[in-house]
Amino acid sequence: MIELSGTNASAIAERFKALGEPMRLLLLEALRRGECSVGELAERTGGGQANVSKHLQVLLQQGYVDRRKEGTTSWYRITDPQVFRMCELVCGGLEQELDRKRKLLRRRK
């Protein structure tokens, strides 16, 4: 395990921050199936091309995706598949929390 210091804690926080936007999570999920163009990603996520491009730039800067250009088209792909494992951990934690809250509500009735 990496020991946290002021320097790497900031870098790690920036990496987590990139996942704090729902559109970016939708883009990562769309890319799970394989490489896509910005237009394809816009269609799959329901976002506008400019908005999708802006979010892809953040994911690119943080190392979650990579880009290749083919003429005027930019193609994106996942470079860090561990992001899906991390999302599954968070989702599992959310499910446990929801179950706990449901049980508490049932007890109150």
N, C-alpha and C positions, 0 to 999 in steps of 0.2 A: 504494500500500500504506500502511496505517496504521502510524505509528510508535508502538511500544509505550512506555508510561510506566507508572509504578506504578498510577495510577488506572485507565487503560483495560485494563491487563493483568489486574487483578482482575475487572473486568466481563467480559472475554473468558473468563477462567478459569471464572467462574460459568456462563456460557453453555455452555461445553463440559461442565462438571460435570452440567448438566441432561440431557445425553445419555449419561451414564455408568451409567444404569440400564436393563437390558434391557427392562423393561415399557414404558418411555417410547419406546424404539425401535420396539417392536411397535405402540404407539399411533400413532406417526407414520406407520408403514407402512400401518396400517388407514385412516388419514385421507387417504392418498395418493389413494384412489379418490373422495374427496369428503366432504362434511359428514356427521357422524354424531352421534347422541345418546350419552350416557354408557352407556345400556343396550346399544345396538348395539356400542359399543366393548368393553364387558365381554364380550359374547357372542363377538365376533371374536377377542379376545385370550385368553379363558379366565380373565380376572381377575374379582374381585369388584367390584361397583359402587363401594364405598367406596375400595378400593385404586386403581381406575381414576381416580376423581375426584381423589384425592390427587396422582397423577402428572400428571394434566391441569393441575392448578393450578400445578405447577412449570413445565410447558411454556408455560402462559399467562403466567406472570411473566417468563419469559425471552424472550417474543415469538415463539415458534415456532408457536403456535396462537392463535386468537381464539374467543370464545364469544358466543353469543346465546341469550337465554332466550325460550322460547315456552311460556307458562303455567308449569307446574312442570318442564318439560323443558329441559335445557341441551344446546345443539348446538355442536359444535366443528368447526373447519376449520383447515387449514394457512394461516398468514400469511407464512411464510418458506420458499418452495419451495427455496431454496438449501441447506437442510438435507439434501435428498436428494443433491445434488451432493457435499456434504461426506462423506456416508455412503458414496457410491460411491468416492470417493478413498480412504477408509480401507479399504474392502473390497478394493479393488484392491491396496493395499499389503499387506494380510494375505495375499492370494493369492500375491503375489510372494514373501513371506517363507516361506509354506508350500512353494512350489516349491523354494526354495533349500534348505530343510531336508530335503525329500525327496531331492534330489540328493546332499546330504551323506550321508544314510543309505544310499543305494545304493552310494556309494563305499566305505563301511565294510564292506559285505558281501563 
